[in-house]
Amino acid sequence: MSELPLPREIRCVLVPAGNLRLLLPNATVAEVITLPTPEPVEGAPEWVLGRIAWRGWRVPLVAFTKLAGAGEGDPDLALRVAVLKALGGNPKLPFVAVLTRGFPRLTTLNAELIIPTHDGTPLPPGVKAQVLVRDDLAVIPDLEWVENELAGLLDLAG
């Protein structure tokens, strides 16, 4: 059986989350919507803002800035929600929403355009890597870790 070659370029999205830019494959982003009022999740940590209603699902809403300990960014930019397709395969958690300020930006990247910037210090929770993408500092979120944390919290909460 022959192996398919990896694509030279991949379509990505830089999602502004406060002072962070989350670097995600474009295929991960299901939709960007205006911020609805979240339904609180009892006993959840501060980075879980609650659940939002989206296309018949109750999707957990994450404040990545609170999770990773980053600044909130420009308060004049509109709050939105990026609904992401979950990667973990949990049928009870097919989507995760991330709070964003401003609007995500599409970009096409290849391996030469992503430069690791991590200095060896421990990464914040939910962060898999820190990278430089052209002129933007970005983080690659550890979505599987976030999903595992949410699955545990939501099982306890509901």
C-alpha positions as CSV (number, residue, x, y, z in Angstrom):
1,M,0.0,0.0,0.0
2,S,1.4,3.4,-1.0
3,E,1.4,6.2,1.5
4,L,-0.1,9.5,0.5
5,P,2.3,12.5,0.7
6,L,1.6,15.1,3.3
7,P,0.3,18.4,2.0
8,R,3.0,21.1,1.5
9,E,0.6,23.7,2.7
10,I,-2.2,23.8,5.2
11,R,-5.1,26.3,5.6
12,C,-5.0,27.6,9.1
13,V,-6.8,30.1,11.2
14,L,-5.3,32.5,13.8
15,V,-8.0,33.0,16.4
16,P,-7.5,36.0,18.6
17,A,-8.1,35.1,22.3
18,G,-7.1,38.2,24.3
19,N,-3.4,38.7,24.0
20,L,-3.0,35.2,22.5
21,R,-3.4,34.0,18.9
22,L,-4.6,30.4,18.7
23,L,-3.2,28.6,15.6
24,L,-5.7,26.0,14.4
25,P,-6.3,24.1,11.2
26,N,-9.1,25.7,9.2
27,A,-11.0,22.4,9.2
28,T,-11.3,22.6,13.0
29,V,-13.4,25.8,13.0
30,A,-17.0,25.0,12.5
31,E,-18.4,28.5,12.8
32,V,-17.7,32.0,14.3
33,I,-20.8,33.5,16.0
34,T,-21.8,36.4,18.2
35,L,-21.6,35.7,21.9
36,P,-24.8,34.3,23.3
37,T,-25.5,34.2,27.0
38,P,-23.8,31.2,28.5
39,E,-25.7,28.8,30.8
40,P,-23.5,28.5,34.0
41,V,-21.8,25.2,34.8
42,E,-21.9,24.7,38.6
43,G,-18.5,24.1,40.2
44,A,-16.6,24.7,36.9
45,P,-13.2,26.6,37.0
46,E,-13.1,30.2,35.9
47,W,-11.9,29.3,32.4
48,V,-15.2,27.4,31.7
49,L,-17.7,30.2,31.1
50,G,-20.6,27.9,30.8
51,R,-22.5,26.2,28.0
52,I,-23.9,27.9,24.9
53,A,-26.8,26.8,22.7
54,W,-25.5,26.2,19.1
55,R,-27.4,24.2,16.4
56,G,-29.1,22.0,18.9
57,W,-26.0,21.3,21.0
58,R,-25.1,22.6,24.5
59,V,-21.4,23.5,23.8
60,P,-19.0,24.3,26.6
61,L,-17.5,27.8,26.3
62,V,-13.8,28.2,27.2
63,A,-12.0,31.5,28.0
64,F,-8.5,30.5,26.8
65,T,-7.1,33.6,28.3
66,K,-8.1,32.5,31.8
67,L,-6.9,28.9,31.1
68,A,-3.5,30.0,29.9
69,G,-3.1,33.0,32.2
70,A,-2.9,35.5,29.3
71,G,-4.2,39.1,29.1
72,E,-7.7,39.9,28.0
73,G,-6.6,42.0,25.0
74,D,-8.3,45.1,23.5
75,P,-11.7,45.6,25.3
76,D,-13.0,47.7,22.4
77,L,-12.9,44.6,20.1
78,A,-16.2,42.7,19.8
79,L,-16.6,39.5,21.7
80,R,-17.3,36.5,19.5
81,V,-17.3,32.7,19.8
82,A,-15.3,30.3,17.6
83,V,-17.1,26.9,17.7
84,L,-14.5,24.2,17.2
85,K,-14.9,20.6,16.1
86,A,-13.7,18.4,19.0
87,L,-10.8,16.0,18.2
88,G,-11.3,13.5,21.0
89,G,-14.1,11.4,19.5
90,N,-16.3,11.8,22.6
91,P,-19.9,11.6,21.2
92,K,-21.1,13.7,24.2
93,L,-18.6,16.4,23.4
94,P,-18.5,16.9,19.6
95,F,-17.8,20.7,19.8
96,V,-16.0,23.1,22.1
97,A,-16.4,26.9,21.9
98,V,-13.6,29.5,22.5
99,L,-14.2,33.1,23.4
100,T,-12.5,35.4,20.9
101,R,-12.0,39.2,20.6
102,G,-12.0,40.3,17.1
103,F,-12.3,38.0,14.1
104,P,-10.2,35.0,13.2
105,R,-7.8,35.4,10.2
106,L,-7.3,32.7,7.5
107,T,-3.8,32.0,6.5
108,T,-2.0,29.3,4.4
109,L,1.1,27.9,6.1
110,N,3.9,25.4,5.4
111,A,6.6,24.0,7.7
112,E,9.0,26.9,6.9
113,L,6.6,29.5,8.1
114,I,6.0,28.1,11.6
115,I,9.0,28.7,13.9
116,P,9.0,27.2,17.5
117,T,9.7,29.9,20.1
118,H,9.4,27.8,23.3
119,D,12.3,28.4,25.7
120,G,11.9,25.2,27.7
121,T,9.9,26.7,30.6
122,P,6.7,24.8,31.4
123,L,3.8,25.7,29.0
124,P,0.5,27.0,30.4
125,P,-2.4,24.6,30.8
126,G,-4.0,23.9,27.4
127,V,-1.0,25.0,25.4
128,K,0.8,22.4,23.3
129,A,3.4,24.8,21.7
130,Q,4.4,28.4,21.2
131,V,5.3,29.4,17.7
132,L,6.1,32.4,15.5
133,V,3.8,32.5,12.4
134,R,5.2,35.2,10.0
135,D,5.1,38.2,12.4
136,D,2.5,36.8,14.8
137,L,3.3,35.0,18.1
138,A,0.8,32.2,18.4
139,V,0.1,29.2,20.5
140,I,-1.0,25.8,19.3
141,P,-3.7,24.8,21.8
142,D,-3.8,21.3,23.3
143,L,-7.4,20.7,22.4
144,E,-7.3,17.1,23.5
145,W,-6.3,18.1,27.0
146,V,-9.0,20.8,27.0
147,E,-11.6,18.2,25.9
148,N,-10.5,15.7,28.5
149,E,-10.8,18.3,31.2
150,L,-14.2,19.4,30.0
151,A,-15.5,15.9,29.8
152,G,-14.5,15.3,33.4
153,L,-16.0,18.6,34.6
154,L,-19.2,18.1,32.6
155,D,-19.7,14.6,33.8
156,L,-19.4,15.9,37.4
157,A,-21.6,18.9,36.7
158,G,-24.4,17.3,34.8
